[in-house]
Structure formats: C-alpha cells, structure tokens
Amino acid sequence: KGSRTLWFCRCGKILHGLAGIYALWTRRKKAGWTEGILALAFVGVVFSVGWTIMTMLASLVLPPEGFGEWFKRDTITLILLTFAEGIFYYFLLRSEKPRQDQPEGKPPVSAE
C-alpha cells in the first residue's frame, strides 16, 4: 500500500543526490576538491533546511494523510521542495552573460 508513496520519495531523493554529485563534480573541476566538498555540503544543508520548512508549512495546510494513498504529506513536501530548489539553484548557478555595452572579460566599472 505504501510502496507507491515510497516511489515518489525515492525519486525526489535520487534527484537531490544527483544534484549533490553535480555540484561536487563541477566545483571540483573549477576550483578543486575543497570547493567541491563545500558545494556538496551546501546542497545537503539546503535540502535539510528546505525539507524542514516545507514540512512545517505543509502541516499547517494539509492533513497527515495528504490527498490519498499516493500523495501523503511527506510526498507532497518533497515534491514542492524539489521544485523550489530547482528554481533556487537555477538562479544561483546560472552563468552571468556580459551586457551589450560591457566588453567580455572586463569587470563592470563602478560609478564613484
């Protein structure tokens, strides 16, 4: 009966694991192992704190049984967390493109 719910939770945890491995590997290639491990720790902290906050918010709105057999409250919080983290990491990790009036490779000039 609970195996369907566990399937959704496993997929969410696998996606978060893959995001952690991606963060570790890309930061390791750019700045070394120390930066990679820090990126992995950052993903872990964001996951832990985010899931706690989402669970707290969902407990205010949803009953523990959720919306039935497939969408219990924990499953819903993990799905919402996955979307929220996707948006967060998109804005955090996107590469900044140089503006049209700024030559590539030069820092912006501050107006002092």
C-alpha positions as CSV (number, residue, x, y, z in Angstrom):
1,K,0.0,0.0,0.0
2,G,2.8,2.5,0.9
3,S,5.1,1.4,-1.9
4,R,3.7,3.9,-4.3
5,T,4.3,6.8,-1.9
6,L,7.8,5.5,-1.3
7,W,8.4,5.5,-5.1
8,F,7.8,9.3,-5.2
9,C,10.0,9.9,-2.2
10,R,12.8,7.8,-3.7
11,C,12.7,9.7,-7.0
12,G,12.9,13.0,-5.1
13,K,15.9,11.8,-3.0
14,I,17.6,10.4,-6.1
15,L,17.2,13.8,-7.9
16,H,18.7,15.6,-4.8
17,G,21.5,13.1,-4.7
18,L,22.3,13.7,-8.4
19,A,22.2,17.5,-7.8
20,G,24.7,17.0,-5.0
21,I,27.0,14.9,-7.2
22,Y,26.7,17.5,-10.0
23,A,27.6,20.3,-7.6
24,L,30.6,18.3,-6.2
25,W,31.9,17.5,-9.7
26,T,31.5,20.9,-11.3
27,R,33.0,22.8,-8.4
28,R,35.9,20.3,-8.2
29,K,36.7,20.8,-11.8
30,K,36.6,24.6,-11.4
31,A,38.3,25.1,-8.1
32,G,39.5,21.8,-6.6
33,W,38.3,19.2,-4.1
34,T,37.8,21.6,-1.2
35,E,35.3,23.7,-3.2
36,G,33.6,20.5,-4.4
37,I,33.1,19.2,-0.9
38,L,31.8,22.6,0.3
39,A,29.3,22.7,-2.6
40,L,28.1,19.2,-1.7
41,A,27.7,20.3,2.0
42,F,25.8,23.4,0.8
43,V,23.4,21.2,-1.2
44,G,22.9,19.0,1.9
45,V,22.2,21.9,4.1
46,V,19.7,23.5,1.7
47,F,18.0,20.1,1.3
48,S,17.7,19.6,5.1
49,V,16.6,23.1,5.9
50,G,14.2,23.3,2.9
51,W,12.5,20.0,3.7
52,T,12.1,21.1,7.3
53,I,10.5,24.4,6.3
54,M,8.3,22.7,3.6
55,T,7.1,20.2,6.2
56,M,6.3,22.9,8.6
57,L,4.3,24.8,6.0
58,A,2.5,21.8,4.7
59,S,1.5,20.7,8.2
60,L,-0.4,24.0,8.5
61,V,-2.4,23.3,5.3
62,L,-2.6,19.6,4.8
63,P,-3.8,16.7,6.9
64,P,-1.2,13.9,7.6
65,E,-2.9,11.6,5.1
66,G,-2.5,14.2,2.4
67,F,-4.6,13.7,-0.7
68,G,-4.9,9.9,-0.6
69,E,-2.7,6.9,-1.0
70,W,-0.2,8.4,-3.4
71,F,0.2,11.9,-2.2
72,K,0.8,11.8,1.6
73,R,2.0,15.0,3.2
74,D,5.7,13.9,3.2
75,T,5.5,13.1,-0.5
76,I,3.9,16.5,-1.3
77,T,6.6,18.4,0.7
78,L,9.4,16.6,-1.1
79,I,7.8,17.4,-4.5
80,L,7.4,21.0,-3.5
81,L,10.9,21.1,-2.2
82,T,12.3,19.7,-5.5
83,F,10.6,22.5,-7.5
84,A,11.6,25.2,-5.0
85,E,15.2,24.0,-5.0
86,G,15.2,23.8,-8.8
87,I,14.2,27.5,-9.0
88,F,16.8,28.4,-6.3
89,Y,19.7,26.6,-8.0
90,Y,18.7,27.9,-11.4
91,F,19.2,31.5,-10.2
92,L,22.2,30.6,-8.1
93,L,24.2,28.6,-10.6
94,R,23.3,30.3,-13.9
95,S,26.2,31.9,-15.7
96,E,26.0,35.7,-16.0
97,K,26.2,36.9,-19.5
98,P,28.1,40.2,-20.3
99,R,25.9,43.1,-21.1
100,Q,26.0,44.6,-24.6
101,D,27.8,47.8,-23.5
102,Q,30.4,45.8,-21.5
103,P,33.3,44.1,-23.3
104,E,33.6,40.4,-22.5
105,G,36.2,39.6,-19.8
106,K,36.3,43.0,-18.2
107,P,34.7,43.7,-14.8
108,P,32.0,46.4,-14.7
109,V,33.1,49.9,-13.9
110,S,31.7,51.3,-10.7
111,A,30.5,54.8,-10.7
112,E,32.2,56.5,-7.7
